Amino acid sequence: MHITPEVRKAAREIKTPFLIMDMDYVRNNYFDIVSHVRNVQVFYAVKANSHPRIIETLRDLGSNFDVASRGEIEKLLALGISPERMSFGNTIKKVEDIAYAYSVGIDYYAVDSEMEVEKIAAHAPGSKVYGRIATSGGDCDWPLSRKFGTDVGHVISIMEYADQLGLDAYGVSFHVGSQNYNVNSWDDAIRDASEVFKTLRAKNINLRMLNLGGGMPVKHVREIKSVKSYGDIINRALDKYMSFVPDLELFIEPGRSMVGNSAILVSQVILRSKKGSEDWVYIDAGVFHGLTETIEGFRYEVLTEGKVDDTKISFHLAGPTCDSVDTIYHEIDLPKNIGYGDILYFINAGAYTTEYATNFNGIDAPRVLFVEDFIDAEMPIERDFME
């Protein structure tokens, strides 16, 4: 998302911190995916940003939804989304949550262990299950395959076990890691998935769904390839490895790539200080208030209002709370003359920001605003843009 006149007006007139979103980006992202990945069904990963406006927009476009908890299921049901459009993609589920999901009509469940298969067989009998393959997670900002997924041989045995327990052994899923810059990661993962399909089909267990997961990147400090580039690799890999499954159903679970570029996190400098030879800047958003991913080194493009061309020096950048963990970056170049009240923009921050944010230390989490609410309109400071 670009810094538009509306964003600048909001930064001048509305109390920071806040996330300002443009839903046109979400709509464009949805169509970009379905246009370039052949015959795919989108299951938006709700965890990326569950704001009702996003959910309602995607609902009306025809998206399905990847849910990870009872809370997310209840939220979607309240927004008029039928359970047939939900997939319970978390491989770590409480028994009571499985039973609840089954009771409301959810039919898709991810697994990567025998115990999870047993839980689903007992509390969601006859449901469709899909086994999650681990991937290398190479060249991505946020690897996911140590905690989730398992090796190909294990997925094969898990799906055999699911079949034995009366479940519908439905398919295979994977996730190549969030912010994956290597388009060939999808080729490798689809090749591995095809081995599961071949082995089980030879045993008359006819898997018929492949879930591509998420992982397409959003522009931050590195250049990225287009969705078309990823779609071309995926389509070719499907032709190369999966043509023996003519009835293949194809799912994809975009999260960050659906909403990441739709928003800017706006924050304000509340202190500049010198500690020995170190220069520090403190802002009113931090790792507890929208920037949690920076704990793992995630790098946003950060711009300072009105000081684009000024000389820059290295600073430590930290949040406002009484916790030393609340340090965003120990090295970031900012304008040399940055000072109290200056505005910082964290570009393309629509995913995993407000969703992670807390009210720790009694400091309010960033509000969520929408560009379309105040284009060509008066924008009083007191107006509530939360919903």
C-alpha positions as CSV (number, residue, x, y, z in Angstrom):
1,M,0.0,0.0,0.0
2,H,1.2,3.5,-0.8
3,I,1.3,6.5,1.4
4,T,-1.6,8.4,-0.1
5,P,-3.0,11.9,0.9
6,E,-5.7,10.1,2.9
7,V,-3.0,8.2,4.9
8,R,-1.1,11.4,5.5
9,K,-4.3,13.2,6.6
10,A,-5.1,10.3,9.0
11,A,-1.5,10.5,10.4
12,R,-2.0,14.2,11.1
13,E,-5.4,14.1,12.7
14,I,-5.9,10.7,14.3
15,K,-4.2,9.4,17.5
16,T,-1.5,6.9,16.8
17,P,-0.8,4.0,16.6
18,F,-3.3,2.7,14.0
19,L,-3.4,0.4,11.0
20,I,-5.0,2.0,7.9
21,M,-6.3,-0.4,5.3
22,D,-7.4,-0.2,1.6
23,M,-9.7,-3.1,0.7
24,D,-9.1,-2.6,-3.0
25,Y,-5.8,-4.4,-2.4
26,V,-7.5,-7.4,-0.9
27,R,-9.9,-7.6,-3.8
28,N,-7.1,-7.4,-6.3
29,N,-5.1,-10.0,-4.4
30,Y,-8.0,-12.4,-4.5
31,F,-8.4,-12.1,-8.2
32,D,-4.7,-12.3,-8.8
33,I,-4.6,-15.7,-7.2
34,V,-7.6,-17.2,-8.8
35,S,-6.5,-15.8,-12.2
36,H,-3.0,-17.4,-12.1
37,V,-3.4,-20.7,-10.2
38,R,-5.5,-22.9,-12.4
39,N,-8.8,-24.2,-10.9
40,V,-7.9,-23.3,-7.4
41,Q,-10.3,-22.8,-4.5
42,V,-9.1,-20.1,-2.0
43,F,-9.3,-20.8,1.7
44,Y,-8.2,-17.5,3.3
45,A,-6.1,-18.0,6.4
46,V,-8.1,-16.1,8.9
47,K,-5.3,-15.9,11.4
48,A,-3.5,-13.4,9.2
49,N,-6.1,-10.7,9.9
50,S,-9.6,-11.5,11.0
51,H,-11.1,-8.1,10.9
52,P,-14.8,-8.4,10.0
53,R,-14.5,-6.1,7.0
54,I,-11.8,-8.4,5.5
55,I,-13.9,-11.5,6.1
56,E,-17.0,-10.0,4.7
57,T,-15.2,-8.8,1.6
58,L,-13.7,-12.2,0.9
59,R,-17.0,-13.9,1.7
60,D,-18.7,-11.8,-1.0
61,L,-16.0,-12.6,-3.5
62,G,-16.5,-16.3,-3.1
63,S,-13.6,-17.2,-0.9
64,N,-13.5,-20.1,1.5
65,F,-11.7,-19.9,4.9
66,D,-8.9,-21.7,6.7
67,V,-9.7,-21.7,10.5
68,A,-7.5,-22.6,13.4
69,S,-9.8,-22.5,16.4
70,R,-13.3,-22.5,17.7
71,G,-13.1,-18.8,18.1
72,E,-12.4,-18.3,14.4
73,I,-15.2,-20.7,13.5
74,E,-17.7,-18.8,15.7
75,K,-16.6,-15.5,14.2
76,L,-17.2,-16.7,10.6
77,L,-20.5,-18.2,11.5
78,A,-21.6,-14.9,13.0
79,L,-20.7,-13.2,9.7
80,G,-22.9,-15.5,7.7
81,I,-20.3,-17.9,6.4
82,S,-21.5,-21.5,6.1
83,P,-19.4,-24.3,7.6
84,E,-19.1,-25.9,4.2
85,R,-16.7,-23.0,3.3
86,M,-14.4,-23.7,6.3
87,S,-11.4,-26.0,6.7
88,F,-10.0,-26.7,10.1
89,G,-6.3,-26.4,9.1
90,N,-4.6,-26.4,12.5
91,T,-3.0,-29.8,13.1
92,I,-3.2,-29.2,16.9
93,K,-6.8,-29.2,18.0
94,K,-8.6,-29.8,21.3
95,V,-11.0,-32.7,21.3
96,E,-13.9,-30.4,22.3
97,D,-13.1,-28.1,19.4
98,I,-13.1,-31.0,16.9
99,A,-16.5,-32.0,18.3
100,Y,-17.8,-28.5,18.0
101,A,-16.6,-28.1,14.5
102,Y,-18.2,-31.4,13.5
103,S,-21.5,-30.4,15.2
104,V,-21.8,-27.2,13.1
105,G,-21.0,-29.0,9.9
106,I,-17.2,-28.6,9.2
107,D,-16.0,-31.5,7.1
108,Y,-12.3,-30.8,6.4
109,Y,-9.5,-31.4,9.0
110,A,-5.7,-31.3,8.8
111,V,-3.6,-34.0,10.5
112,D,0.1,-34.7,10.9
113,S,0.1,-37.4,13.6
114,E,-1.7,-40.6,14.6
115,M,-3.2,-39.0,17.8
116,E,-4.9,-36.3,15.7
117,V,-6.4,-38.9,13.4
118,E,-7.7,-40.8,16.5
119,K,-9.2,-37.6,17.9
120,I,-11.0,-36.8,14.6
121,A,-12.2,-40.4,14.1
122,A,-13.7,-40.3,17.6
123,H,-15.3,-36.8,17.5
124,A,-15.8,-36.1,13.8
125,P,-16.4,-39.6,12.3
126,G,-16.4,-39.9,8.6
127,S,-14.8,-36.5,8.0
128,K,-12.4,-35.6,5.3
129,V,-8.8,-35.5,6.5
130,Y,-5.7,-34.3,4.8
131,G,-2.1,-35.0,5.9
132,R,0.5,-32.3,6.1
133,I,3.9,-32.8,4.6
134,A,6.9,-30.9,6.1
135,T,9.0,-28.8,3.8
136,S,12.5,-27.4,4.0
137,G,11.3,-23.8,4.5
138,G,14.3,-22.6,2.5
139,D,14.6,-18.9,1.5
140,C,11.6,-17.7,3.5
141,D,11.3,-15.2,6.3
142,W,9.1,-17.4,8.5
143,P,9.7,-21.2,8.3
144,L,6.8,-23.3,9.6
145,S,7.9,-27.0,9.1
146,R,9.6,-27.8,12.4
147,K,6.4,-27.4,14.4
148,F,4.0,-28.5,11.6
149,G,4.0,-31.4,9.1
150,T,5.9,-34.6,8.9
151,D,7.9,-36.6,6.3
152,V,6.3,-38.2,3.3
153,G,6.5,-41.8,4.6
154,H,4.9,-40.8,7.8
155,V,2.1,-38.9,6.0
156,I,1.4,-42.1,4.0
157,S,1.1,-44.2,7.1
158,I,-1.1,-41.5,8.8
159,M,-3.5,-41.5,5.9
160,E,-3.6,-45.3,5.8
161,Y,-4.5,-45.2,9.5
162,A,-7.2,-42.6,8.9
163,D,-8.7,-44.8,6.2
164,Q,-8.7,-47.8,8.6
165,L,-10.5,-45.7,11.3
166,G,-13.3,-44.9,8.8
167,L,-12.3,-41.4,7.9
168,D,-12.2,-40.1,4.4
169,A,-8.5,-39.9,3.4
170,Y,-9.0,-36.9,1.3
171,G,-5.7,-35.3,0.4
172,V,-2.3,-33.8,1.2
173,S,-1.3,-30.3,2.3
174,F,2.0,-28.4,2.8
175,H,3.3,-25.0,3.6
176,V,6.6,-23.8,2.1
177,G,7.0,-21.1,4.7
178,S,5.7,-17.6,5.0
179,Q,7.4,-15.0,2.7
180,N,8.9,-17.7,0.5
181,Y,11.0,-16.0,-2.2
182,N,11.9,-19.3,-4.0
183,V,9.2,-20.1,-6.6
184,N,10.7,-23.6,-7.0
185,S,9.7,-24.5,-3.4
186,W,6.2,-25.2,-4.7
187,D,7.7,-27.6,-7.4
188,D,9.5,-29.6,-4.7
189,A,6.5,-29.7,-2.4
190,I,4.1,-30.8,-5.2
191,R,6.5,-33.5,-6.2
192,D,6.6,-34.8,-2.6
193,A,2.9,-34.7,-2.4
194,S,2.5,-36.7,-5.6
195,E,4.5,-39.6,-3.9
196,V,1.8,-39.8,-1.2
197,F,-0.9,-39.8,-3.9
198,K,0.8,-42.5,-5.9
199,T,1.5,-44.8,-3.0
200,L,-1.9,-44.6,-1.5
201,R,-3.8,-44.9,-4.8
202,A,-1.9,-48.1,-5.4
203,K,-3.5,-49.3,-2.2
204,N,-7.0,-48.2,-3.3
205,I,-7.0,-45.1,-1.0
206,N,-7.9,-42.5,-3.6
207,L,-6.7,-39.1,-2.3
208,R,-8.2,-36.4,-4.4
209,M,-7.3,-33.0,-2.9
210,L,-4.0,-31.1,-2.8
211,N,-3.7,-28.1,-0.5
212,L,-0.9,-25.7,-1.6
213,G,-0.9,-23.8,1.7
214,G,0.4,-20.2,1.8
215,G,3.8,-18.6,1.4
216,M,3.6,-16.2,-1.5
217,P,5.5,-13.1,-0.4
218,V,4.6,-9.5,0.1
219,K,7.0,-6.7,-0.8
220,H,9.0,-5.5,2.2
221,V,12.8,-4.9,1.9
222,R,13.4,-7.5,-0.7
223,E,12.1,-7.6,-4.3
224,I,9.5,-10.3,-5.0
225,K,8.2,-12.1,-8.0
226,S,4.6,-11.7,-9.3
227,V,1.8,-14.0,-8.3
228,K,1.8,-15.0,-12.0
229,S,5.4,-16.3,-11.6
230,Y,4.3,-18.4,-8.7
231,G,1.2,-19.5,-10.5
232,D,3.2,-20.6,-13.5
233,I,5.5,-22.8,-11.4
234,I,2.5,-24.3,-9.6
235,N,0.6,-25.0,-12.8
236,R,3.6,-26.6,-14.5
237,A,4.3,-28.7,-11.4
238,L,0.7,-30.0,-11.3
239,D,1.0,-31.0,-15.0
240,K,4.3,-32.7,-14.4
241,Y,3.6,-34.5,-11.1
242,M,-0.2,-34.8,-10.6
243,S,-1.7,-35.5,-14.1
244,F,-2.5,-39.0,-12.9
245,V,-5.2,-37.5,-10.7
246,P,-7.7,-36.2,-13.3
247,D,-10.3,-35.3,-10.6
248,L,-7.8,-33.4,-8.4
249,E,-9.3,-30.7,-6.2
250,L,-6.9,-27.8,-5.6
251,F,-6.9,-25.6,-2.4
252,I,-4.7,-22.7,-1.5
253,E,-4.5,-20.9,1.8
254,P,-3.2,-17.3,1.3
255,G,-2.9,-15.2,4.5
256,R,-0.1,-12.7,4.3
257,S,-0.3,-12.5,0.5
258,M,-4.0,-11.7,0.7
259,V,-3.9,-8.8,3.1
260,G,-0.2,-7.9,3.8
261,N,0.0,-5.2,1.2
262,S,-3.4,-3.7,2.0
263,A,-2.3,-1.7,5.0
264,I,0.2,0.7,6.7
265,L,0.9,0.7,10.4
266,V,1.2,4.4,11.5
267,S,3.2,5.2,14.7
268,Q,4.7,8.3,16.3
269,V,8.0,9.0,17.9
270,I,7.5,9.6,21.7
271,L,11.2,9.7,22.8
272,R,14.7,10.1,21.4
273,S,17.6,9.4,23.7
274,K,21.3,8.7,23.8
275,K,22.8,5.8,25.8
276,G,26.6,6.0,25.6
277,S,27.4,5.8,22.0
278,E,23.9,4.4,21.1
279,D,21.1,6.4,19.6
280,W,17.6,5.2,20.5
281,V,14.2,6.1,19.2
282,Y,11.0,5.0,20.9
283,I,7.6,4.9,19.2
284,D,4.0,4.3,20.4
285,A,3.8,0.9,18.7
286,G,6.1,-2.0,19.4
287,V,6.4,-5.8,19.6
288,F,3.4,-6.0,21.9
289,H,1.4,-3.5,19.8
290,G,1.5,-4.7,16.2
291,L,5.1,-5.5,15.5
292,T,5.5,-8.9,17.1
293,E,7.1,-10.5,14.0
294,T,10.1,-8.3,14.3
295,I,11.2,-10.4,17.3
296,E,12.2,-13.0,14.8
297,G,14.0,-10.5,12.6
298,F,11.2,-9.7,10.2
299,R,12.0,-6.5,8.4
300,Y,9.5,-3.9,7.3
301,E,10.1,-1.0,5.0
302,V,9.9,2.0,7.4
303,L,9.5,5.5,6.1
304,T,9.4,8.8,8.1
305,E,6.9,11.5,7.2
306,G,8.5,14.5,5.5
307,K,12.1,13.3,5.9
308,V,12.6,11.0,2.9
309,D,15.7,12.7,1.6
310,D,17.4,13.6,4.9
311,T,20.7,12.1,6.0
312,K,20.2,8.9,7.9
313,I,22.1,7.3,10.7
314,S,21.7,4.0,12.6
315,F,19.4,3.8,15.5
316,H,17.9,1.3,18.0
317,L,14.1,1.4,17.5
318,A,11.9,0.4,20.4
319,G,8.3,0.3,21.5
320,P,6.7,2.1,24.5
321,T,6.4,-0.6,27.1
322,C,8.3,-1.4,30.3
323,D,9.9,-4.5,28.8
324,S,13.3,-4.8,27.2
325,V,11.9,-7.4,24.7
326,D,10.0,-4.5,23.2
327,T,12.8,-3.6,20.9
328,I,11.8,-3.6,17.3
329,Y,15.3,-3.3,15.6
330,H,18.7,-2.9,17.0
331,E,19.9,-1.5,13.7
332,I,17.8,0.7,11.5
333,D,18.6,3.7,9.4
334,L,16.4,6.7,10.2
335,P,16.7,10.4,9.5
336,K,19.5,12.0,11.6
337,N,17.2,14.8,12.8
338,I,14.2,12.5,13.8
339,G,12.5,13.8,16.9
340,Y,9.4,13.8,19.1
341,G,6.1,13.7,17.2
342,D,7.6,12.5,13.9
343,I,5.5,9.9,12.1
344,L,6.8,6.5,11.1
345,Y,5.0,4.3,8.5
346,F,5.5,0.6,8.4
347,I,4.7,-0.3,4.9
348,N,2.6,-3.4,3.9
349,A,1.7,-4.3,7.4
350,G,-1.8,-5.7,6.9
351,A,-0.9,-9.2,8.1
352,Y,0.0,-10.4,11.6
353,T,0.1,-6.9,13.1
354,T,-3.1,-6.0,14.8
355,E,-3.9,-9.7,15.0
356,Y,-1.0,-10.2,17.4
357,A,-1.4,-6.9,19.2
358,T,-2.2,-6.7,22.9
359,N,-3.0,-4.1,25.5
360,F,0.1,-4.9,27.5
361,N,1.1,-2.3,30.1
362,G,-2.3,-0.7,29.7
363,I,-1.4,0.7,26.3
364,D,-4.1,0.3,23.7
365,A,-3.6,-1.9,20.7
366,P,-3.6,-0.1,17.3
367,R,-7.0,0.8,15.9
368,V,-8.0,-0.3,12.4
369,L,-9.1,2.4,10.0
370,F,-10.2,2.0,6.3
371,V,-9.2,4.4,3.6
372,E,-12.6,4.1,1.9
373,D,-14.3,5.5,5.0
374,F,-12.8,9.0,4.6
375,I,-11.8,9.6,1.0
376,D,-13.1,13.1,0.1
377,A,-14.8,13.3,3.5
378,E,-14.2,15.2,6.7
379,M,-12.4,13.1,9.2
380,P,-12.9,14.2,12.8
381,I,-10.4,12.9,15.3
382,E,-13.1,11.4,17.6
383,R,-14.8,9.3,14.9
384,D,-14.7,5.6,15.6
385,F,-13.3,3.6,12.7
386,M,-13.0,0.3,14.5
387,E,-15.7,-1.5,12.6
